Amino acid sequence: MKTTLAKAKTTTHDWKIVDATDHILGRLAVSIANALRGRNKPTYTPHVDTGDYVIVTNADKIKLTGNKEEQKKYMFYSGYMGNEKYRSVADFREKRPEFIITNAVKGMLPKNKLSSAMLKKLKVYRGEEHPHEAQKPTPLLSN
């Protein structure tokens, strides 16, 4: 039996859509990361970007379990002494809910040059509307 490896020129990238309403953050991020990598396709090749584009709507309605809404902190550091800033998930849910999903998916992608190309195929939106109707996205999750 001969093993076939996918080529970057011959791969097709479909469009998938996910409604994040009442989904748990980590479980949703795993399925999004697998779709971005192409793990759900029979032509999956680790060193080639075979994944699909993923549109996530209603990012502000994502669920977190336990007390993570107030206890989970994101750290930002400017490089200057004493300029460490911590922000909770509740702060991001008000101002930038897209960051919560994007950061979770980014942590689940491989740490190499392909990950930035895969992350560019993730489109996250706060509400129901998105500008990708022309691509005719299909649902990623069944429920």
N, CA and C atoms as an extended XYZ file, in Angstrom:
429
Properties=species:S:1:pos:R:3:atomname:S:1:resname:S:1:resid:I:1 pbc="F F F"
N         0.844       -1.172        0.000 N   MET     1
C         0.000        0.000        0.000 CA  MET     1
C         0.891        1.237        0.000 C   MET     1
N         0.523        2.222       -0.796 N   LYS     2
C         1.321        3.422       -0.937 CA  LYS     2
C         0.724        4.551       -0.097 C   LYS     2
N         1.572        5.258        0.616 N   THR     3
C         1.125        6.385        1.413 CA  THR     3
C         1.133        7.645        0.558 C   THR     3
N         0.033        8.373        0.571 N   THR     4
C        -0.023        9.613       -0.192 CA  THR     4
C         0.017       10.786        0.772 C   THR     4
N         0.822       11.769        0.466 N   LEU     5
C         0.939       12.971        1.271 CA  LEU     5
C         0.258       14.122        0.545 C   LEU     5
N        -0.434       14.930        1.285 N   ALA     6
C        -1.139       16.065        0.693 CA  ALA     6
C        -0.146       17.128        0.262 C   ALA     6
N        -0.454       17.823       -0.810 N   LYS     7
C         0.352       18.930       -1.303 CA  LYS     7
C        -0.403       20.225       -1.038 C   LYS     7
N         0.315       21.292       -0.797 N   ALA     8
C        -0.319       22.581       -0.496 CA  ALA     8
C        -1.137       23.089       -1.678 C   ALA     8
N        -0.709       22.795       -2.890 N   LYS     9
C        -1.428       23.294       -4.074 CA  LYS     9
C        -2.716       22.539       -4.351 C   LYS     9
N        -2.788       21.288       -3.944 N   THR    10
C        -3.950       20.470       -4.285 CA  THR    10
C        -4.987       20.385       -3.175 C   THR    10
N        -4.727       20.970       -2.014 N   THR    11
C        -5.692       20.881       -0.922 CA  THR    11
C        -6.824       21.888       -1.119 C   THR    11
N        -8.004       21.498       -0.688 N   THR    12
C        -9.157       22.400       -0.741 CA  THR    12
C        -9.554       22.764        0.675 C   THR    12
N        -9.856       24.033        0.874 N   HIS    13
C       -10.232       24.531        2.187 CA  HIS    13
C       -11.718       24.874        2.175 C   HIS    13
N       -12.505       24.115        2.924 N   ASP    14
C       -13.938       24.379        3.037 CA  ASP    14
C       -14.172       25.428        4.119 C   ASP    14
N       -15.416       25.867        4.241 N   TRP    15
C       -15.801       26.835        5.261 CA  TRP    15
C       -16.773       26.166        6.225 C   TRP    15
N       -16.484       26.233        7.511 N   LYS    16
C       -17.330       25.673        8.559 CA  LYS    16
C       -17.795       26.802        9.461 C   LYS    16
N       -18.968       26.635       10.068 N   ILE    17
C       -19.503       27.643       10.978 CA  ILE    17
C       -19.915       26.988       12.286 C   ILE    17
N       -19.691       27.711       13.394 N   VAL    18
C       -20.030       27.223       14.724 CA  VAL    18
C       -20.734       28.340       15.464 C   VAL    18
N       -21.847       27.994       16.116 N   ASP    19
C       -22.504       28.931       17.012 CA  ASP    19
C       -22.027       28.594       18.423 C   ASP    19
N       -21.322       29.524       19.064 N   ALA    20
C       -20.690       29.253       20.357 CA  ALA    20
C       -21.637       29.383       21.537 C   ALA    20
N       -22.906       29.625       21.296 N   THR    21
C       -23.855       29.800       22.390 CA  THR    21
C       -23.935       28.532       23.242 C   THR    21
N       -23.689       28.676       24.547 N   ASP    22
C       -23.774       27.601       25.545 CA  ASP    22
C       -22.829       26.435       25.278 C   ASP    22
N       -21.746       26.643       24.540 N   HIS    23
C       -20.714       25.628       24.407 CA  HIS    23
C       -19.630       25.910       25.446 C   HIS    23
N       -19.023       24.844       25.967 N   ILE    24
C       -17.931       24.994       26.924 CA  ILE    24
C       -16.666       25.349       26.133 C   ILE    24
N       -15.908       26.310       26.636 N   LEU    25
C       -14.783       26.891       25.906 CA  LEU    25
C       -13.759       25.858       25.467 C   LEU    25
N       -13.287       25.027       26.366 N   GLY    26
C       -12.231       24.078       26.026 CA  GLY    26
C       -12.673       23.035       25.020 C   GLY    26
N       -13.872       22.526       25.185 N   ARG    27
C       -14.371       21.498       24.274 CA  ARG    27
C       -14.622       22.068       22.882 C   ARG    27
N       -15.086       23.304       22.817 N   LEU    28
C       -15.281       23.958       21.527 CA  LEU    28
C       -13.941       24.243       20.867 C   LEU    28
N       -12.951       24.671       21.655 N   ALA    29
C       -11.639       25.005       21.106 CA  ALA    29
C       -10.945       23.780       20.518 C   ALA    29
N       -11.158       22.610       21.116 N   VAL    30
C       -10.560       21.378       20.580 CA  VAL    30
C       -11.119       21.067       19.197 C   VAL    30
N       -12.428       21.150       19.038 N   SER    31
C       -13.020       20.834       17.736 CA  SER    31
C       -12.643       21.877       16.688 C   SER    31
N       -12.508       23.151       17.091 N   ILE    32
C       -12.095       24.187       16.149 CA  ILE    32
C       -10.644       23.972       15.736 C   ILE    32
N        -9.777       23.663       16.692 N   ALA    33
C        -8.364       23.445       16.378 CA  ALA    33
C        -8.178       22.240       15.457 C   ALA    33
N        -8.940       21.188       15.673 N   ASN    34
C        -8.851       20.019       14.791 CA  ASN    34
C        -9.321       20.349       13.381 C   ASN    34
N       -10.354       21.173       13.257 N   ALA    35
C       -10.826       21.563       11.930 CA  ALA    35
C        -9.824       22.480       11.236 C   ALA    35
N        -9.182       23.359       11.980 N   LEU    36
C        -8.176       24.252       11.393 CA  LEU    36
C        -6.954       23.477       10.914 C   LEU    36
N        -6.593       22.428       11.626 N   ARG    37
C        -5.445       21.602       11.238 CA  ARG    37
C        -5.790       20.615       10.129 C   ARG    37
N        -7.071       20.250       10.015 N   GLY    38
C        -7.470       19.261        9.022 CA  GLY    38
C        -7.450       17.849        9.562 C   GLY    38
N        -7.506       17.706       10.877 N   ARG    39
C        -7.441       16.382       11.490 CA  ARG    39
C        -8.656       15.528       11.161 C   ARG    39
N        -9.762       16.159       10.761 N   ASN    40
C       -10.981       15.420       10.459 CA  ASN    40
C       -11.040       14.971        9.001 C   ASN    40
N       -10.007       15.230        8.227 N   LYS    41
C        -9.992       14.858        6.805 CA  LYS    41
C        -9.120       13.625        6.577 C   LYS    41
N        -9.464       12.815        5.583 N   PRO    42
C        -8.619       11.648        5.297 CA  PRO    42
C        -7.270       12.025        4.680 C   PRO    42
N        -7.145       13.238        4.172 N   THR    43
C        -5.889       13.675        3.561 CA  THR    43
C        -4.994       14.420        4.542 C   THR    43
N        -5.230       14.277        5.843 N   TYR    44
C        -4.454       15.007        6.849 CA  TYR    44
C        -2.980       14.668        6.745 C   TYR    44
N        -2.177       15.707        6.660 N   THR    45
C        -0.726       15.585        6.649 CA  THR    45
C        -0.182       16.605        7.644 C   THR    45
N         0.647       16.204        8.603 N   PRO    46
C         1.053       17.128        9.668 CA  PRO    46
C         1.821       18.358        9.185 C   PRO    46
N         2.605       18.230        8.111 N   HIS    47
C         3.440       19.346        7.691 CA  HIS    47
C         2.806       20.213        6.602 C   HIS    47
N         1.527       19.940        6.267 N   VAL    48
C         0.816       20.724        5.252 CA  VAL    48
C        -0.470       21.257        5.867 C   VAL    48
N        -0.805       22.483        5.525 N   ASP    49
C        -2.027       23.098        6.034 CA  ASP    49
C        -3.219       22.579        5.228 C   ASP    49
N        -3.872       21.530        5.724 N   THR    50
C        -5.000       20.924        5.016 CA  THR    50
C        -6.342       21.284        5.644 C   THR    50
N        -6.335       22.196        6.602 N   GLY    51
C        -7.543       22.503        7.368 CA  GLY    51
C        -8.526       23.398        6.660 C   GLY    51
N        -9.649       23.620        7.310 N   ASP    52
C       -10.740       24.426        6.787 CA  ASP    52
C       -10.763       25.786        7.466 C   ASP    52
N       -11.492       26.706        6.856 N   TYR    53
C       -11.782       27.985        7.493 CA  TYR    53
C       -12.909       27.757        8.493 C   TYR    53
N       -12.832       28.394        9.656 N   VAL    54
C       -13.847       28.221       10.687 CA  VAL    54
C       -14.362       29.596       11.096 C   VAL    54
N       -15.693       29.748       11.063 N   ILE    55
C       -16.363       30.972       11.497 CA  ILE    55
C       -17.048       30.663       12.822 C   ILE    55
N       -16.789       31.482       13.835 N   VAL    56
C       -17.407       31.313       15.143 CA  VAL    56
C       -18.282       32.532       15.401 C   VAL    56
N       -19.573       32.310       15.655 N   THR    57
C       -20.483       33.403       15.971 CA  THR    57
C       -20.890       33.322       17.437 C   THR    57
N       -21.423       34.402       17.959 N   ASN    58
C       -21.866       34.504       19.356 CA  ASN    58
C       -20.741       34.176       20.331 C   ASN    58
N       -19.580       34.779       20.128 N   ALA    59
C       -18.434       34.522       20.999 CA  ALA    59
C       -18.679       35.021       22.413 C   ALA    59
N       -19.562       35.984       22.581 N   ASP    60
C       -19.812       36.516       23.916 CA  ASP    60
C       -20.711       35.622       24.753 C   ASP    60
N       -21.289       34.574       24.165 N   LYS    61
C       -22.192       33.677       24.893 CA  LYS    61
C       -21.549       32.333       25.205 C   LYS    61
N       -20.215       32.261       25.182 N   ILE    62
C       -19.510       31.019       25.482 CA  ILE    62
C       -19.590       30.746       26.987 C   ILE    62
N       -19.581       29.467       27.365 N   LYS    63
C       -19.676       29.083       28.775 CA  LYS    63
C       -18.310       28.659       29.288 C   LYS    63
N       -18.059       28.952       30.554 N   LEU    64
C       -16.893       28.446       31.263 CA  LEU    64
C       -17.386       27.737       32.507 C   LEU    64
N       -16.735       26.650       32.872 N   THR    65
C       -17.183       25.884       34.022 CA  THR    65
C       -16.528       26.416       35.294 C   THR    65
N       -17.133       26.129       36.407 N   GLY    66
C       -16.573       26.515       37.693 CA  GLY    66
C       -16.563       28.022       37.893 C   GLY    66
N       -15.532       28.525       38.559 N   ASN    67
C       -15.400       29.950       38.841 CA  ASN    67
C       -14.419       30.627       37.904 C   ASN    67
N       -14.224       30.065       36.706 N   LYS    68
C       -13.230       30.613       35.796 CA  LYS    68
C       -13.572       32.019       35.307 C   LYS    68
N       -14.831       32.377       35.348 N   GLU    69
C       -15.237       33.714       34.884 CA  GLU    69
C       -14.490       34.812       35.632 C   GLU    69
N       -14.284       34.641       36.925 N   GLU    70
C       -13.579       35.657       37.720 CA  GLU    70
C       -12.159       35.223       38.099 C   GLU    70
N       -11.887       33.918       38.206 N   GLN    71
C       -10.589       33.473       38.688 CA  GLN    71
C        -9.547       33.333       37.583 C   GLN    71
N        -9.963       32.996       36.369 N   LYS    72
C        -9.001       32.830       35.274 CA  LYS    72
C        -8.484       34.196       34.851 C   LYS    72
N        -7.169       34.333       34.800 N   LYS    73
C        -6.550       35.612       34.464 CA  LYS    73
C        -5.660       35.449       33.238 C   LYS    73
N        -5.674       36.458       32.370 N   TYR    74
C        -4.752       36.547       31.244 CA  TYR    74
C        -3.695       37.586       31.601 C   TYR    74
N        -2.410       37.230       31.421 N   MET    75
C        -1.336       38.149       31.772 CA  MET    75
C        -0.770       38.796       30.522 C   MET    75
N        -0.494       40.090       30.598 N   PHE    76
C         0.137       40.837       29.523 CA  PHE    76
C         1.344       41.556       30.104 C   PHE    76
N         2.456       41.536       29.390 N   TYR    77
C         3.681       42.138       29.883 CA  TYR    77
C         4.280       42.995       28.784 C   TYR    77
N         4.539       44.275       29.090 N   SER    78
C         5.032       45.201       28.082 CA  SER    78
C         6.541       45.134       27.914 C   SER    78
N         7.247       44.541       28.874 N   GLY    79
C         8.695       44.488       28.809 CA  GLY    79
C         9.347       45.430       29.801 C   GLY    79
N         8.578       46.358       30.340 N   TYR    80
C         9.102       47.277       31.336 CA  TYR    80
C         8.868       46.715       32.736 C   TYR    80
N         9.751       47.053       33.663 N   MET    81
C         9.611       46.561       35.028 CA  MET    81
C         8.315       47.062       35.648 C   MET    81
N         7.591       46.159       36.275 N   GLY    82
C         6.358       46.538       36.952 CA  GLY    82
C         5.170       46.729       36.041 C   GLY    82
N         5.292       46.403       34.770 N   ASN    83
C         4.189       46.614       33.827 CA  ASN    83
C         3.500       45.302       33.477 C   ASN    83
N         3.316       44.452       34.448 N   GLU    84
C         2.542       43.239       34.275 CA  GLU    84
C         1.083       43.577       34.506 C   GLU    84
N         0.224       43.211       33.566 N   LYS    85
C        -1.199       43.495       33.708 CA  LYS    85
C        -1.954       42.173       33.668 C   LYS    85
N        -2.940       42.037       34.530 N   TYR    86
C        -3.788       40.848       34.571 CA  TYR    86
C        -5.219       41.270       34.303 C   TYR    86
N        -5.898       40.535       33.432 N   ARG    87
C        -7.309       40.801       33.154 CA  ARG    87
C        -8.076       39.491       33.224 C   ARG    87
N        -9.284       39.549       33.758 N   SER    88
C       -10.084       38.333       33.920 CA  SER    88
C       -10.919       38.083       32.669 C   SER    88
N       -11.533       36.918       32.635 N   VAL    89
C       -12.394       36.550       31.515 CA  VAL    89
C       -13.606       37.474       31.456 C   VAL    89
N       -14.094       37.898       32.607 N   ALA    90
C       -15.255       38.801       32.634 CA  ALA    90
C       -14.936       40.122       31.953 C   ALA    90
N       -13.704       40.627       32.116 N   ASP    91
C       -13.308       41.861       31.432 CA  ASP    91
C       -13.304       41.672       29.922 C   ASP    91
N       -12.758       40.539       29.481 N   PHE    92
C       -12.703       40.286       28.042 CA  PHE    92
C       -14.084       40.017       27.457 C   PHE    92
N       -14.982       39.418       28.230 N   ARG    93
C       -16.324       39.151       27.723 CA  ARG    93
C       -17.052       40.461       27.406 C   ARG    93
N       -16.781       41.508       28.168 N   GLU    94
C       -17.406       42.803       27.900 CA  GLU    94
C       -16.791       43.495       26.695 C   GLU    94
N       -15.449       43.535       26.639 N   LYS    95
C       -14.770       44.366       25.648 CA  LYS    95
C       -14.398       43.622       24.376 C   LYS    95
N       -13.742       42.461       24.515 N   ARG    96
C       -13.270       41.699       23.349 CA  ARG    96
C       -13.539       40.211       23.540 C   ARG    96
N       -14.772       39.738       23.361 N   PRO    97
C       -15.029       38.306       23.571 CA  PRO    97
C       -14.360       37.421       22.516 C   PRO    97
N       -13.956       37.994       21.405 N   GLU    98
C       -13.272       37.216       20.365 CA  GLU    98
C       -11.935       36.681       20.876 C   GLU    98
N       -11.282       37.443       21.762 N   PHE    99
C        -9.970       37.051       22.277 CA  PHE    99
C       -10.033       35.750       23.066 C   PHE    99
N       -11.117       35.521       23.784 N   ILE   100
C       -11.233       34.331       24.632 CA  ILE   100
C       -11.128       33.064       23.778 C   ILE   100
N       -11.876       33.020       22.689 N   ILE   101
C       -11.875       31.836       21.829 CA  ILE   101
C       -10.577       31.748       21.043 C   ILE   101
N       -10.111       32.866       20.514 N   THR   102
C        -8.881       32.861       19.722 CA  THR   102
C        -7.688       32.400       20.551 C   THR   102
N        -7.590       32.855       21.788 N   ASN   103
C        -6.478       32.473       22.656 CA  ASN   103
C        -6.542       30.993       23.019 C   ASN   103
N        -7.744       30.470       23.250 N   ALA   104
C        -7.881       29.047       23.588 CA  ALA   104
C        -7.493       28.166       22.404 C   ALA   104
N        -7.908       28.564       21.198 N   VAL   105
C        -7.574       27.776       20.007 CA  VAL   105
C        -6.085       27.876       19.702 C   VAL   105
N        -5.501       29.057       19.884 N   LYS   106
C        -4.075       29.256       19.615 CA  LYS   106
C        -3.223       28.339       20.487 C   LYS   106
N        -3.629       28.127       21.726 N   GLY   107
C        -2.890       27.246       22.614 CA  GLY   107
C        -2.972       25.785       22.223 C   GLY   107
N        -3.962       25.419       21.412 N   MET   108
C        -4.135       24.023       21.011 CA  MET   108
C        -3.545       23.724       19.633 C   MET   108
N        -3.031       24.734       18.957 N   LEU   109
C        -2.380       24.516       17.668 CA  LEU   109
C        -0.902       24.210       17.897 C   LEU   109
N        -0.241       23.569       16.925 N   PRO   110
C         1.180       23.272       17.108 CA  PRO   110
C         2.011       24.550       17.169 C   PRO   110
N         3.124       24.498       17.869 N   LYS   111
C         3.989       25.672       18.003 CA  LYS   111
C         5.029       25.649       16.887 C   LYS   111
N         4.621       25.988       15.683 N   ASN   112
C         5.549       26.045       14.556 CA  ASN   112
C         5.074       27.110       13.568 C   ASN   112
N         5.684       27.169       12.408 N   LYS   113
C         5.362       28.216       11.432 CA  LYS   113
C         3.963       28.052       10.840 C   LYS   113
N         3.454       26.839       10.840 N   LEU   114
C         2.124       26.603       10.282 CA  LEU   114
C         1.007       27.170       11.156 C   LEU   114
N         1.255       27.320       12.444 N   SER   115
C         0.177       27.719       13.348 CA  SER   115
C        -0.351       29.113       13.040 C   SER   115
N         0.511       30.040       12.614 N   SER   116
C         0.021       31.381       12.294 CA  SER   116
C        -0.849       31.352       11.043 C   SER   116
N        -0.515       30.502       10.077 N   ALA   117
C        -1.347       30.375        8.879 CA  ALA   117
C        -2.689       29.738        9.218 C   ALA   117
N        -2.677       28.780       10.145 N   MET   118
C        -3.921       28.138       10.562 CA  MET   118
C        -4.795       29.101       11.346 C   MET   118
N        -4.189       29.922       12.191 N   LEU   119
C        -4.953       30.857       13.014 CA  LEU   119
C        -5.590       31.962       12.177 C   LEU   119
N        -4.991       32.283       11.032 N   LYS   120
C        -5.584       33.288       10.142 CA  LYS   120
C        -6.874       32.787        9.500 C   LYS   120
N        -7.087       31.470        9.508 N   LYS   121
C        -8.311       30.911        8.947 CA  LYS   121
C        -9.452       30.857        9.956 C   LYS   121
N        -9.203       31.343       11.175 N   LEU   122
C       -10.235       31.399       12.209 CA  LEU   122
C       -10.848       32.791       12.227 C   LEU   122
N       -12.165       32.868       12.042 N   LYS   123
C       -12.892       34.135       12.049 CA  LYS   123
C       -13.888       34.099       13.203 C   LYS   123
N       -13.700       34.968       14.190 N   VAL   124
C       -14.541       34.969       15.385 CA  VAL   124
C       -15.312       36.283       15.437 C   VAL   124
N       -16.627       36.184       15.697 N   TYR   125
C       -17.487       37.361       15.739 CA  TYR   125
C       -18.321       37.355       17.012 C   TYR   125
N       -18.572       38.551       17.521 N   ARG   126
C       -19.292       38.740       18.775 CA  ARG   126
C       -20.756       38.321       18.656 C   ARG   126
N       -21.438       38.705       17.598 N   GLY   127
C       -22.866       38.437       17.458 CA  GLY   127
C       -23.159       37.395       16.391 C   GLY   127
N       -24.395       37.419       15.908 N   GLU   128
C       -24.846       36.461       14.889 CA  GLU   128
C       -24.311       36.776       13.498 C   GLU   128
N       -24.133       38.057       13.183 N   GLU   129
C       -23.797       38.459       11.816 CA  GLU   129
C       -22.322       38.207       11.519 C   GLU   129
N       -22.062       37.791       10.283 N   HIS   130
C       -20.688       37.644        9.795 CA  HIS   130
C       -20.699       37.898        8.288 C   HIS   130
N       -19.591       38.396        7.730 N   PRO   131
C       -19.557       38.763        6.308 CA  PRO   131
C       -19.168       37.621        5.373 C   PRO   131
N       -19.372       36.369        5.780 N   HIS   132
C       -18.906       35.233        4.977 CA  HIS   132
C       -20.055       34.384        4.440 C   HIS   132
N       -21.203       34.997        4.189 N   GLU   133
C       -22.342       34.242        3.649 CA  GLU   133
C       -22.066       33.725        2.237 C   GLU   133
N       -21.256       34.439        1.464 N   ALA   134
C       -20.982       34.048        0.078 CA  ALA   134
C       -20.213       32.729        0.004 C   ALA   134
N       -19.492       32.374        1.060 N   GLN   135
C       -18.714       31.130        1.059 CA  GLN   135
C       -19.573       29.908        1.376 C   GLN   135
N       -20.829       30.100        1.732 N   LYS   136
C       -21.767       29.021        2.048 CA  LYS   136
C       -21.176       28.046        3.070 C   LYS   136
N       -20.955       28.503        4.320 N   PRO   137
C       -20.359       27.627        5.322 CA  PRO   137
C       -21.316       26.531        5.777 C   PRO   137
N       -20.759       25.375        6.078 N   THR   138
C       -21.532       24.255        6.602 CA  THR   138
C       -21.263       24.138        8.108 C   THR   138
N       -22.206       23.590        8.881 N   PRO   139
C       -21.982       23.490       10.330 CA  PRO   139
C       -20.854       22.540       10.684 C   PRO   139
N       -20.045       22.943       11.643 N   LEU   140
C       -18.927       22.106       12.098 CA  LEU   140
C       -19.411       21.087       13.124 C   LEU   140
N       -20.224       21.533       14.072 N   LEU   141
C       -20.763       20.656       15.104 CA  LEU   141
C       -22.198       20.283       14.778 C   LEU   141
N       -22.602       19.095       15.190 N   SER   142
C       -23.939       18.611       14.842 CA  SER   142
C       -25.026       19.250       15.695 C   SER   142
N       -24.705       19.676       16.934 N   ASN   143
C       -25.757       20.222       17.790 CA  ASN   143
C       -25.802       21.716       17.783 C   ASN   143
